[in-house]
Amino acid sequence: MKENQEENKEQKPTENNDGGVQQQPVKSVVDANAAAERLEKATEAQRKENDRSEELKARAIIGGSDDATKPVKKEETDEEYVERFKDGAVNPLKENAE
């Protein structure tokens, strides 16, 4: 709190080129503007990287070398196995004999 009061006291009006009086910007405003600029630059860099990544992913899918185009094999639950066994689709004795 004491620092803020000191900062406010230090900021005195200055004369600008056209003869008028202009206030010096508050330090926190300057810091906020700098932070906003850094954030904008980081956002732009991230946007470019995302675009590049999307393009590479699209090329991989078109070329057929991507895992996204392969079907995902679903793991069978115990209940599903029992149903297949009851239907006769699976015979554990034959599977183990091979």
Secondary structure, DSSP 8 states (H G I E B T S, - for coil): -HHHHHHHHH---EE-TTS-EE----HHHHHHHHHHHHHHHHHHHHHHHHHHHHHHHHHHHHHT--GGGS-------HHHHHHHHHHTS--HHHHHH-
